[in-house]
Amino acid sequence: QVLLVESGGGLVQPGGSLRLSCAASGITFRFYAIGWYHQAPGKQREWVATISAAGSTNYADSVKGRFTISRDNAKNTVYLQMNSLKPEDTAVYFCDARLDDRDYWGQGTQVTVSS
């Protein structure tokens, strides 16, 4: 059974930081590209960042320079370090593991940026 579990969300003030984790099981993790997405209330799910199996990274323009995605294949975990958080970053954050036609999602973790 494939399982992706996000953690690390919470309430943070504007300008603050959070580190999200996405822990995977049931897949050969090192072969998968992992993406982070977020979904704000009433809006569509949007792509945030991706790290390939080889470790190359890409970011949405809205988070470039503020967010960093990384992976630890020994721990089957991908991280999203989020700095300089803004109220508009408030959303549920999901991770996605993708390889060829296989695509697995986690249940999400809530991030709220508010004073």
Buried (B, 14 or more C-beta within 10 A) or exposed (E): EEEBBBEBBEEBEEEBEBBBBBBBEEBEBEEBBBBBBBBBEEEEBEBBBBBBBEEEEBBBEEBEEBBBBBBEBEEBBBBBBBBEBBEEBBBBBBBBBBBEEEEBBBEBBEBBBEE
